[in-house]
């Protein structure tokens, strides 16, 4: 047991011991005493009802104090008799002692009854009162957390949880950027000798789950220095000034442990831009931010304190945080590419048993857009499914199911389609697949299923043929056609439309509008009319001024409609020209409910090799 643990439980242990002692004192002395007359006592002696007799002499009163038990009394009951201090009393008692075999105990001159009364009535309350005062004093001392509002909530990482760059897969460039901080913490004189100033703050920016916190821990582990970590929300309290006090105390502790690292996770909770928001700002948060800015700019250069912060919302941070002298270096921690995904999977697969034939390279190819946290979750879900199915190793079936769970959620096999609905969903998904197979710019079809998952009645897994940073106009148009394939197929086969394509329209419209307003891929020319998407931040984006007129807004809508309409007609032609392939995939889906890439490729191969029937002509 640690010293702090013993220190925290000792008051409770002492109080429990005192209460147990008081209980035993009360149970020992708290008997029910029946006061009887001397004549009645003699009657009890004659009738052989007396069980025990305890005699003591009260010298001050000139009497005998007699106590004992009457036959039939309970354990906590006794009698009390005041008898004359004479030989006659002892003669009577001796007479019946031998006759009735009564146990007699004669005590020498005891103290008066005041001490007995004190023990019974006063001492328990004094003990309880003293224990409460002692306990209250302990709680009002420095150990009481309710009295240290202004103390820092930053925690010091223990050596047991030490992380190094070996535990961080991928992120090669990011680790190279942070290696400079490690060198400074290990050997600061090398930098001061050249007059170099190491960045006081490093801001890690990236999507959730990309490894920002793990990277900060690895920097501390590599440098082998104290590592304080805290969340931005730990600074903000109900009372104004508490957060600023905690910031001051945090830097005070850090200066005593320098060189060291301070890691602030989700800094946007306290570092939002000041003076924004409808209805005024938050005084407590702004005071906390002001104190953080002062401390970062206040401690001397090369003092050995480096702050690393993480956020996935850099657009809402106050500009004063990002100026040189504070967070003057930003490192973007992006989603891993194929090679990095394979390295991450290798780290998380160390303690998992995979079936022979399953390669991490194939899993990495399928997981485009997955973060490090998503990849860990994928393998964990696969391991859980393996245990649930009583298998000895993780097979491709568990990997596939785990992938679907991460993307869409668990399968809802109890949800039953009508025969017509099942057919509609099958043709809808087959339509997506046919367009994806026939257009070069569309994504590659990996899997099709009509088993409901989440809010979707089915889904079509389509991944890019290769990972690229840029997209051409034709590729974006082909993507729009791919999203429209489901609705076109429904309309072509059933001459009616359903609500199943709403999400497809949302994605297609989003791409088309970005082409017009952001990428300059329309007749309006190479002009950016709208900014890229950012997190809504009241006071900055709520009343955003449009930098175009109402006439241009009408033209934007017309261009978006034109792009969607043209691709809709192209998609119609693809579906009409490949109706046999559409029927083939849809019927196979109705039978099997799920098709893998290998099964889809086999269907397409058989379709291509199938001899086409010649049309008959009338002479």
N, C-alpha and C positions, 0 to 999 in steps of 0.2 A: 504494500500500500504506500502511495506517495505521500510526501510530507504535506502537500496542499490538501489531499483528501483527508488525512488524519486531522488536520487543522479545521476543516469544515465540519466534520461529523462529531468532533469532541464536545461542543456545547450540547448537542442533542443526546449524546451518550450520558453526559453528566446529569442532565435533567431527568433522564429515564431512571438512573440509579437512585436519585433523590426521591422520586415519586414512589419507587418500589419500597424504599426504606420507610417512607411515611405510611404507605399502605400496611406494612407489617406492624408498625407501631400502633396504628389505629385498630388493626384487627386483634392485636394482643391486649391492649388496654381498654378497648371499647366494649367491655362486657356490660350486660344488663344486671344491675345490682338491686336486689329487693331488700329494703330496710324493714326488719321485723323487731317486735318487742322481745324483751328478755323472757317474759312469761310464755310467749308463743314459742320461743326457742326451746324452753323446757318441755312444752307439750310435744313438740316434734321429737325431742329426745326420748320421751316416754313411749311414743308410738313408733319408734324405730324408723323415722323418716329422714334422719340426718345421715349423710353419706361421708362428708369430710368436715373437719374443723381446723381452722387456722387461727391461732391466738397470738395477739401482739399486745404489748402494754403501752397505753397512752399515759405517760407519767404526768403530763401537764393537766389532763382532764381527770386523773384518778380513776380510770376505768380500764376494762379490757375491751379491745376491738376484736370481735370475732367474725370471721368470714368463712365461707365454705359452700358446699353443695348440698341441696336437698334432693332426695330421690325423685326423679321425674323432670329435673331441670335439664335445659339444653346446655350445649357446651359453652355458650356465651352468657349463661345466667349464673348468678351466685347470690347468697344472702349476706346481710350485714347486721350484726347485733352489738349493741353497747351493753356490756355486763358490768356489775359492781366489781371493783378491784379488791376481792376478798378471798379467803381460803375456801369459803362456802361454795363459790362459783366453781373452783377447781375440783372440789369434792364431787359435785354433781356431774361434772364432765367426766371425771375418772370413773365414776360409778357406771355410766352407760357406755364408756369406751370399750371396756372388756366385755360387757354384756352384749352389746350390739355390733361389736367389731368395727368401731368407727376409727378412721385414720385421723389422728390428731397431730398437728404440727405447731409447736410453741416457738415463737420467734423472740429473740432478745429485743431490747428497747429500740424500736424503729423510729424513723423520723416522723414528724407530724404529717398529717394528710395534705398539707399545702403542696409538697413536692409531687405527690401522687396526682393531685389535681392539675398541677402545672404541666406534667408530662402528657396527660390525657387531652386537655383543652387548649393549651397554648403552643406547646412545642411543634405540633404538625403544621400550624399556620405560619409560625416563624420560619420553618424550613422551606415551605412552599414560597413564601414571600421573598426570602433570601435567594432562592433559586431563580425566581422570575427576574429580580433585580440584576443578578449576575448575568443571566442570559440576555436581557435587554442591553446591558452594557457592552456585551460582546458584539451584538448585532449592530450597535451604533458606532462601532469602531471601523477601522479601514476595511474589514472583510465584508461589510454590508454593501452589496452592489447597488441597492436603491439609493445610496447616498453619494455615489461617484458618477453622476451624470456626465461630468466633463472629462472623464478618463477615456483614453483611447480604446477603441474596440479592435484594434489591429492585433492579430494573433501571430505568434512566432512559430514558424514551421519547425517541427522536430526532425532530428536526423533519421528517424525511422521512415519518414515519408520522402526521403531525399530522391530527387529525380535529376537525371543528367540527359545530355543530348542523345545518348544511346537508347533512351526510352522514348524518344520523339522520332517517329518515322517520317520520311519526307521532309518538306520545308527546308530544303537545302540552302536556298538563297536567304531565307529569313534567319537561319542559324548563322550564316556568314555575317550578316549585318549585326547580330547581337554578340558575335565573338569579340568585337572591339570593346564592348562593355565589360566582358569577362577579363580581358587583358588589363583593363584599367583597374578593376577591383583587385586583381592579383598583384599588379605592379604599377601603382599610380605614378611613381617617380619617373618612369620612362616617358610619360606624357607631359608631366610638369616641366621636365627638363627641356623639352622642345617648345614649351609655351602653348601646348595644345589644351583646348578646353573640351572635356568630354560632355556629351549631351546630358543635361540634368533630368530630362524626362523623355521617355520613349512611349509612343502611343501605338498599340497594336490594334489594327482595324481589320475586321473580317466578319464573315457570316457566322452565325451560331454553330458551334461544334467543330470549328476548323482547327482548334488546338491553341488558342491564344493563352489561356491560363496555364496549360501544360508547358508551353514554351517559356513563360515567365519563371515557372518553378525550375525548369532545366537550367536557366541562366544562373539562378541562385545556387543550384547544386554544382554546376561547373566551377563557379567562382569560390564555392565553399565559404560563403558569408551568411550572416543572419538574414532571414527572409521574412518580412512582415507582410501579411496579406489581409485585405479588408475589402468589403463591398461598398460601393458608393452610397447605398441606402443606409448603411450603418452610421453615417454622419448626420442624417436628417432626423430631427426629433420634433416633438410637439412644441417645446419651449424654445424661443428664439435665443440664440447664443450658445446652445449646447453643442451644435455641430462645429462651430468655430473653435470652441474649447477643446473638442476632441482632436481637431486638426493640430492645434498647438501641442497637445500632449503627445500625439503620434510622432511629430518631428522632434520633440524633446527626447523621446525614447530612442529614436533613430540616431540622433547625434551622439548619444552615449554608446551606441553599438557600432558606429561607423568604423570601417566601410560596411555598408549594408544595402539591401534592396527593399523598396516598398512597392507592393503590387496593389493597385486599386482596380478591382473588377467592376464592370458596368459603371464607368465614371460618368456616363450621361445622366445618371440619377441625381448627381450633384453639380455637374458641369454644364448644364444647359445655358443657352445664351440668356444674359440678363436683360431685363426691360422688355420682355416679350410675353405674350399670352393675353387672352381676353380677360379683363377684370383685374389686371395688375399682376405683379410677381409674387413670389413666395419669399417673405423676408428671411426666414430661417435658412432656406436653401441658398439665397443670394449671399447672406453673411458667411455661410460656410464656404462658398466658392471664393469670396473675397479673401478669406483667411488662407485658403489653399494657394491662391495666386501670390499672396504676400510671402508665405513661407517658401514657395518655390523660388521666388525671386530674391528672397531675403538671405538664405544661407549661402555662405561664401562659395566661390567656384572651387572645384576639385576638393570639396569637403568629404567626399567619399559616400555621398548619399545619392542613389539613382532611383528615380521613380519610373515604374512601368505601369501603364494603365491599358485597359482593354475596353473596347466598345464595338458594337455593330451599328451604331448610329452617329457617325462622325459629323453628319450634316447639322446636328442640333447643338454641337458644342460651342461654347463661347470663344470668339476669336482670340481673346486674351490668353486662353489656355494654350493656343497653338503657336504663339509667337516665339521667336528665338529667345532662349533663356528659360523657357518652361518646357512644354512638350515640343521641342524643336526637331524631333525626328519621328516620322511616321513610317510604320512598316505594315504593309498590307499582307495579311495572312489569307490567301485565297483558297479556293477549293482545290484538292489535289488532282493532278493529272493521272494518266494510267499507270505510269511507273511508280509514282508516289502512293497511289491506291494499293498497288501490289505490296509495297513495303509496309504500309499500315496494316494490311490484312495479315502479313507475315508476323507482325508483333502480336496481334490479337488471336492468332491461330496457334500460338505456342502450346497452350494447354488444352487444345481441342483435337479430337481424333477424327481425321477426315478419311473417307473411303478412298481406296486407290483409284486413280484416274481423275480425281478432282484436283484441278490446278488453280492456284490463286490468280494466275494470269488470266484465266477465263472469267473468273469472278470480277476481276478488276475491269475487264472490257465491258462487262454488263452494267457496271455501277457508275456510269457517267453522271456527274453532278452530285455524287455522294460526298459528304464531309467525313472527317475521321470518326466523329461520333456515330454517324449513320452506318459506317462500315463495322464498327464494334457492335452496334445493335443488330446488324444483319447476322453476324456470326453467333451472337448470343441467342437470337431467336431460333436459328438453325439448331443450336445445341439443345435448347429447351424442347423443340419439336422432336429431336432424336430421342430424348429421354421419355417423352410422352408416348412415343411409338415403340418403346422397348427395343431400340436398335443399338448395335455395338459401335457404330461409327456414323458420322454425318454423311449422308448421300446427296446426290444432286436433287432428289425430290425435296429434301428439307431446305436446301439452298434456294430452290425455286419458290417454295411456299414462304420462306422467310423474306425473300425479296418482295413478293406480293404484299406481305403483311406490312413491311416498312413503307412501301409506296402507297397502298390503298387501304390497308387495314385487313382484319381477318375476313375470310370468306363467310358469307351468309347463306349456307346451303339449305337452311330451313325455309328461306324465302322462295316461294314457288311462283313460277311464271304460268300464265295461261299458254296454251299452244301457240296462239297468235302472237302474244308478246315475245315468246321465245324466238319465234321466226323473225320478228321485226328486229330484235336485238342482234340476232345472228347476221342478218343482212346489213345492219348498220355497221357492225364491226368488220364484216367482210369488205364493205365499201372502203373503209379506211385502209385496209390491207391492200386492196387492188390498186388504189391510187399510189400508195407508198411503193408498191412493186414496179409500177410503170413510169414513175417520174424519177429522174436521176437526182434532182435536188431534194426530194422528200427523204424523210428518215427511213432507216432500215427496219423492217418489221421483225421483231424478235419473238413475240408471243401474242396470241389472241385468246381471249376467254370471254364467255358469257355468264360466268358465275358472278353473282352480285358481290361487290366489296364496297364498304363504306356507303357513299351516296350514289355510286355508279352501278348501273345494271350489268355492265361488263366493261372491259377496257382492252385497248390495243397498245401493247408495249412497242414503241418505236424509238430507236436510238440513232444518233448521227452515225453516218458511215465512218467518219473519222472526226477526232476532236480538233476544232479550229477556233481561232480567235475572231475571225472575220466571217461575215456572211454576205454573199452577193445578192443582187436584186432577184435574180432568177431562183435562187435557193429559197428566199423568203416567199416568193410567189408560189413555189411548189409546196412549201409548208402550209400555206393558206389552203391550197387545194387538198392537201392531206386531211386537214381539219374538216373541210366541207364534204369529204367523201361519204361520211355516214348519212347525212341528210339527203344527199343526192341519191344514194342507194335506196333509201326508204321511199323517196318520191317516185323513183323509176320503177320499182317492183310493185309497190302497193298503191300508187296514185294517192297517197295521203302522207301527212307529216306528223311527227310526234314531238314531245317535249324533250326527248333524249339528247338532242343536239345543242342544248343551251350552252353548255360549257365549251363545246367546239366553236360556237359563234363568238364567244367571249375571247378566246385565244386568237382566233382569226382576225377579229376586229382590232384587237390590241396590236398585232403585227402590222396591219394595214395602216392604222393611224400613226404608228411610229415611223413607217416608211414616208408618210406625207409630212409630218410635223418635225421629225428629228433627223431623219437620214437624207432628206432631200431627194427622194426617189419618186417624184411625181412631176406633173406639168407645172406645179407652182415653183419649181426650181430649187436650187441648193440653198435653201433658207431654213434655219431652225426656228420654228414658230412656237414650240413648247419645250420646256425643260424635261430632262429624264425624270423618271419616277423617283420620289424620295419620301421618307417617312413624314406623315402629316405632323406639323409642329405649329400649334396655334400661335398667331402673332407673326409668323413668317410666311406660311403657305395658305392660311385660311382666306385671306383677302388678296391673293396674288393677282397682280395687274396683268391682263392679257396684252401682249405686245403685237396685236393684230386687230384689224377692224372687224365689224360684223359681216362685211362683204367677204373678207378673207375667211372668216369662220364658215360661211356658207360654202365657199370653194373647197375648204378642207373636207367638209362633210361630203361634197360631191365627189371628190377624188377618192375618199375612202370607199364610198358606195361603188364607184367605178371599178376599183381594184377587186372588191369582193364579187361584183357581178361578173366581171370578165373571168375570174378564176372559177366561178360557179359553172359557167358555160363550158370551160375547158374540162372541168371535172365530170360534167354530164357526158361529154363525148368519150372520156376514158371509160366510164362505167358502161356506156352503151356498147362500145367496141369490145369490151371484155366481159360480156354478160355470162358466158360459159364459165370463165374463171371465178366470177362472183358467185354463181350458183354452186360451183364445186366447193369453194371455201365455206360458204354458208351452210350447205348440207352437212359437211364434215363437222362444223361447229355444233350443229343441232344434235348430231350423234354423240360427239365426244365432249363437248362443252369447252375444251381447251386444246389449243394447237401450239406446239413449240416451233422454233425456227426450223429445226430439221424436218418436221412434218410439213411445214409450209413450203420449204424448198422442194420437197419431194412432190407435193401437189403441183407446184409450178412447173417442175421438170416434166411430169407426166402430161400436163396440159400442153406444153410446147411440142412434145413428141407425138401428140395425138394427131392422126391425119384429119385434115379438115374435109368435111363433106362438101361435095360439089352441088351447086344449086342446079335444079332441073330447069330446062328451058322448053317452052312450048313452040313447036314448029307450026 
